[in-house]
Amino acid sequence: MTPDWQTYLKNYDRIVLDFSAPLNMCSSERDELLCLLPAGSWQVAVPGSFEIDLEITAAADDVDQRSLAVRLQQLEEQLREQQRFFLFKGVYGAREIVRKLGTGSDRVCFVFHYISEFAEEVLLAGEDLRAGLLVVGPDGRLTAPAAGDGPDRMAGYRQLCALEVNRQTFVRGAVLADFDAREGAAVITGDRSRIILGRMLGQGGEGRVFLCDYDPDGTGVQYVVKIYHRGMLNMLRLMKLKRMEEMQVSYPGICWPQRMVYTDTPKGRPLGYLMKGVSGRDLASVCVSPDKVQRLYPNWRRRDLVRLCIYILERFQYLHLFGILIGDMRLKNVVVDEAGRPSLMDIDSAQVADIPCPVGYADYTPPEMQEVEFSRQLRSYDSESWAVAVLVFKILFFGLHPFQRVGGGETIEQDIRDGIFPYPEEGDQDYSLVPWGGYAQIWRYMPLPMRRLFRSIFVQGRRASLTEMLGMLRMYAKVLEKGLIPEGDRLFWDTEGP
């Protein structure tokens, strides 16, 4: 940290530290910050999401990230001993903190990554914001972009944090490479490591996926290579893959593009990427009906579906901490193995910083983004959270969309625009709009806080953070484990009617 941040922070009594800041800081800056905080006199506060983020990061495959989790745990303990640590219990997202602390006092300083929920909420606060800001920029270094007073106070912050679509992604045309993608063909990585393609596992609209002989550590971990069809690797995908290759994203169950692959020629034309392989069934073929789930996973109960949602959201949240939004949200992109462990597939389409996710599906698109051209529009944490809530609902309700109802519109887009959520509030026993087949019983036996969360999202238009949803799902799992609500012998309680 080249500037004297200790002197800068003397203007403040409380520092609110978002987990996105230390995770995305370059090592030298992070070391200085983590040494500076216990040496000062500030009260250090963290959102309720901090503990969940700490737990998620501690499970990463990356050694440095696990080490950071240990250091942050030690920092928390040290600050608690000094009685200078404050946890906003029950406040998971940044919205409430920014609105209550950021606009009420100029003695508070927020520290966060420039692509985060915190960044979005500070932008929304605009000229009403009085709090100081220390922002981790794209280079991993801290900066104080919002200094001074008056109407131009936020100009520097907007310049750093108000992302716009990278216009290079508008360039039309494909990156051309003549390549016969088949078993036995050779490709190379950027450091010219040679990889031989094995058996083809499958193909889709974008490309083919092959087994390969890549095993850099001799551990026997299976890797696969995705080779794009001719014409499918455009400028948007190429820029994104290069950015992804540079990022330190490594987590169990996230099939991250680890290395780009090229033709085995002197100039090396880009072809696709290398990632860890997975096995299992995609959720679109599993969450069809309770009978289908029971047939495929005969030992599952409702708690297993809830745990599956928890595991998926933990992986989403890990990506969110790096400023990566899934965008391409759908059951088909989640693969579940025989033990019920999920893996996220097709991550190469995700939104990374100012490079958008060009893919979107109407049933996971919030009302305000229906009919948006996604290749020209960046998603927000707000819009992503709505899509995640739909995914969770569909898993718990065996593929049923939250806005599907008796007498609904001709299309799901119409149902979403109509905004009629058919599941009643507390005390209301009108289930006449709920589709038949036992779905009313799922709703009845769901813990009240979970029902209230869904209604707040789908009826009141509130956007819950992923960590808030995680907290609710963990509570749901505990209630089931303690037998406080019935699970029955099957995944469903009633298959006859509402």
N, C-alpha and C positions, 0 to 999 in steps of 0.2 A: 504494500500500500504506500505509494509514493507520497501522497499528501499526508498531512498530520491529522489523521482521523480522530485521534484522541482529543486534540484541541477542538476539532469540529464538534465532537459529540458532547463536549462540556456544556453546550447550549441546551442540552436535553436532560430530563430526569429519568425518562423511561425509553428503552429500546425494545421495539417489537420485532423479533427475529422470525422470519418465515423460513421454513426448512429449505425452500428452493434456493435461498442465498448461499449457504455453505456448500450445498451439493454441487452448484454450478460455478463456484469460484475456482480460479486457478490456485494451485497448492500454496504458493507463497503468500498470496493475499489471505487465503483461508487460515493459514497458520497464524498470521499476525492478528486476525480478527479474534480467533479463539483464544489467543493469549491475552488480547486486550480486554475482553469482556470481564473476566474475573478480577482483573487488576484495577478496574475502575470502581465507581460508586453508583452506577446506574442500576435501576431495577430492570431486569431483563424479562420480558414477557413473550410468550409464544401462544399461537392459536391451539385449540384443542386437537387440530389435525397433526400437530408436531409429533405427538407420541405415536400416532399411527404411521406417519412418514418414517419415523425412526425405526420402527419395527419392520416396515417393508424394506427399507434400505439395508438393514442388517441381514436380510435374506438374499441380497444380490449376489450374482456370480463374481462380480468385480471385487478384488481384494481391497483396493483403495476405498471403495464405497463402504464395505463392511468395516474397515478401519475408521472411517469417518463416523459411522454410527456409534462405535465405541467411544470415540473422542467426545461426541456430542452428549452421550449419556454421562460421561465423566464431568463434562462442563455443567450439565444440569445438576448433578449431585453437589458439585462445588458451590454453585450459586445458591442451592437450597440451604447448604450449611451456613452461608453468609446471609441467609434470609433476603436474597435479592432475586429470587426466581418466582415468576407468576405464570400460572397456566390458566388460560381461559376455558374452563371446563364447560363442555356442552356447546362451545362456539367453535364449529369446525371450519367454516369458510371465512374468507377475508371480509365479506360485506359488512357484517355487524361491527367488526373491529374498526374498519376504516370509517364507517359512519359515526360511531360513538367517540372514538379517540382522535381520528384524523381531522375532524372538523371542529372539535371542541377545545383543543389545546395546541399551543405551539411548543410545548415542552416534551413532545413525543416524537420519536424518529422511527420510521419504518425501514427495515432492511430486507430486500427481496430481489428475486431474479426478474429481469425485464420482460420475460414471457412467463406469466404465472397468474393465478387467480388474483393475487394481491395487485399485480400491475393493472389488471382490468378494472378492479374496483377503485384504484386511485385515479385512473382516467375518468371514471364515471363521476367521482367526487368533484373533479375540475377545480374551478376557482374557489370553491368552498373549503378546499383543503388547507389546513394550517400546519399540519405535521411536517417534520423534516423527512427527507428521503435519501437513502443510500441504496443505489441500485446496482446490481451485478449486471454488467453489460455483456455483449456478445463475446468479448475477449476474456471474460472471466474476472474482470477487474471492477472494483467499486468506483462509482462516480456519484456525485451529488448534483443531479441535473436541474433541480428545482430550487434555486437560490434566489434571494431577493424578495421584493414585495411588488404589489401592483398587478394589473391584469396580465402582464407578460410572465408572471412567475412560473407558469406551467409550460411555457414554450419549449424549454430545454427537455423537460420530461416527455412531452408529446413527441418530440423529435426522436427520442431514444426508444420509446415504448409503444407508440401508436403505429402498429405494423400495417403495411399495405402489401398487396400481392406483388411479388417480384416480377417485374414486367418481362424479364427474360423467359419466363415460363409461357408467355404468349406466343413465342416463336413457333411457327408451324413447321411441319415436316419431321421426318424421322431421322435418327442417327442410323445410317445404313451400314450393314455388314453382311456379306455373303458367307453363310455358315451352315453346314450340314449338321444339325443337332441330332446326334445319334449315339448309341452305345459304342464306346471305344474312341470317340473323338476327344481331342485335347483342347483345354483352355488354360489360360494363365491368369494369375492375380497381378495386382499392381507392382509387386516386388518380383514378378516373373516366376513365382512358384507354379509348377506345372500340375494340372489336375486332369485326370482321366474320367470321363463320364461313364457311369455304369448304366444299369437298367432304368428305363423311363418309368417313373411312378405314376404319371398322369399329365394331362394337359387341359388348359382352359382357354378362355378368350385372349389372354395376354401372352401365354407362353407354355413351355414344357418344364417339368421338374424331373431331374435325374439323380439317382444315387451317384456317389463319386468316391474316389480313393483318398480324399483329403483327411489327414490325421496328424496335425502338426505336433501334438504333444504325446502321441503314442498311447492315448488313453482309450482308444476304440470308440470314442463318441462319433455317432453317425452324422455326417454333413450331407447336404443336398445342394444341387445347383439349379437355379431357375434361369432358363434361357428364353428371352423374349422372342415372340414371333417377329418375323421381318415386318418392319413398319410400326411396331408397338413401342419401341424405345425412343421416345421423343425428348425434347429439351427439358421439359418439366421433370420427367422421370430420371433423366441423366443427372441433373443438378441435385435432385433429392438423394439419389443413391450416393453421390460423392459426399454430400453433407452427412448422410447416415454413417458412411464408412469412417468418418472422422470422430463420431460421437462415442462416448464411453457408455454405451447402453448394453447391459449384460444381465439378464435375469432369467431364472428358470421359467420355462413356458412361454417365452417371448421369442418368436422366430425372427430375429433382427437381421437385416442384411449386413453381414459382417465384412465382406470384401466384395468388390466388384470383380467380374471376370471378363476377360478379353480374348480375342482371337490370338492363337499362338503364332503370331507374325511379328516382324520387327516393329511395326507401328502399333499393333495391338488395338483393334477396334472393339468398343464396348459391346458386350452381349447380354449381360445379366448380373447375377450376384450369387454369393455363397451364403448359406445359413445352416443352422442346426436342423436336423431332421426330427420329425415327430411321427407318432402313429396313433390311430384312434378314429373316432367317428365325429363328423362335424355336427354341431348342435341342431342345424336345420333338419337333419335326418333323424335326430333323436327326439327333440321337443315337438312331436307331432300329436301325440295323445298320451294319456297316462298309461294306457295298455302298451304302447310302443316302448315307453321308457321302462316299464316294469319288465317287459320281455327282454330288453337289452341289458338292463341292470337289475336283476331280480332281487338283490339284497338292499336296494335303495329304499329309503324312506324320505319323508319331507325334509328332514334335517340335511340329507345329502344334497338335495337341490339347493337349499339355503347355503350350505358350505361351498357348493360350486359357484354360486353368485359371489361369495366372499373372495374366493381365489381369483376369479376373473377381475373383480374390481381392484384388488391389490395390484394386479399387473397393469391395469389402466392407470391407476394412480402413480405408479412408478414412472410410466411414460410421461404423465402430466407434469411431474416434477422437473422434467427436462424440457418442457415447452412443446411436447409432442402430443397432438390431438389425433385420435383414431380416425375420425371422419367417416371412414367406410365401416359403419357399425351394422352388423347383422350376425345372426346365429351361425351362418355358414362359415364365418371366419374364426370360429372357436372350435377347436378339436379336443375331444375328451377321450382319454385312454381308458383301459379296462379298470384302472384303480380310481377313476373319476377325476383325475388331474387334468386341468385345462391347459391348452396352448393357444396362443394368438397367432393366426396365420395372416398372410397378405398384408404385412405391416408396411410394405414398400409404397403403399398408396397413402399412408398417413400424412397429416399436415406437420411439416417441420419448419418452425419459425415463419418466414414469409413465403414459403413454398406450399401452396394449398394442396388439399386432397381433392382431386377432380371428380371423385366418385361419391355418390349419395343416393339413398333410397328413401322414397316418400314416407314409408312407415316409420322411419327413424329420424325424420326431419321435423323440427318444431314448426308451429304455425307460421312464424315470421320469416322462415327461410324456405317455405314451399315455393317451388318453381324458380329457385335461385340457380344460376349457372355456377356450380361449385369451383370450376377451374379459375374463376375470376372473383371469388369471394372467400375470404378467410373465415373459418369458423372461430367461435369464441368458446371459452370454458363454459359459459352459460348454455350455449346451444348444444355443446357436447354432453353436458349433464342431463339434459332432457332426453337425448338419445340413449344414454346409459340407463336412465330410469325405465325407458321402454324395454330395453334388453332384459333388465332384471325382472320386470313384470312378465315378459314373455316366457322366461325360463320357469318362473314360479307357477305360471298358468299354462304350461305345456304348449307354448307357441301362440296363444291367444293374445291379440293386440289389446292394449288397455282401452282403446276407443271402439272396439268391435262391440256391437250391441244388437238387440232385437229391434228390427225396423230401422237399421242404420242406413247410411248412404250407399250409393252404388260402388264407391271406391274408398280406400282407406284415406286418401287425401281429403275426400269430402268429410269423412268422420272426424279427422283431425281438425279441419277448419270449423266444423260444427261445435267441436269441443265438448261434447256431451259424454261425460264419464259415467258409466252406468252403475257403478258400485256405490251404495248408499253411505251416508255419513253415520256417525254414532247415533244409535237410537232409532234410526229409520229402517224399517223392515221392507221397504219397497224394492224388490229384486226383479221387477217385471221386465226391465231392459237388459238384465244380465243373460247372456247366452246360456242355453241349457247344457247340461253335461257335468255338473258338479262344481262349476266355477264359483257359484255363490257360497259353497261350503269352504272353499279355499279362503275366500274373503272373510267369512264368519270366524274362522279359526286362526286368522292372522292377528298377532298382537296389535292392540289399539294404536300404539305409536307408529307402527309400520303402516297401518291403514291411513292414519292422519298424514304421514309423509307422502304417500301416493296421492292423496286427495289435494294436498297443498301444491303438488307439482302439476297434476293434470286438471285440477279445477280452479285453483287460485292463481296459477301461473308462476308460482315461486320456483326458483331454480336452486336445488339443493346441491351442495358440493359432494364430490365422490366420497370424501371421508365421512360426511354425515350419513350417507347411504350405508357405508361400511359399518359405522357404529350401530345403525339400526339393524342391519343384517346379523351382526354379531350378537346383538340382544335377542333377536328372533331365534338364532341357533341355541343360545343358552336356555331360552324358555322351552324349546323342544327337548333339549337334553335333560332338563329337570322334570319333564313330564307335566308341566303346568298347563299345557293344552294338548288335546289328543292328537296322535298321529295316525292311529288306526293300523291295520295290518298291511295296508297298501298305501300308495302315494295319494289316493283319492279317498274321500269319505262317502261320496254320493255320486252316482253316475246316471241317475234317473231324471233329475230336474233341479230347479233352483232351490 
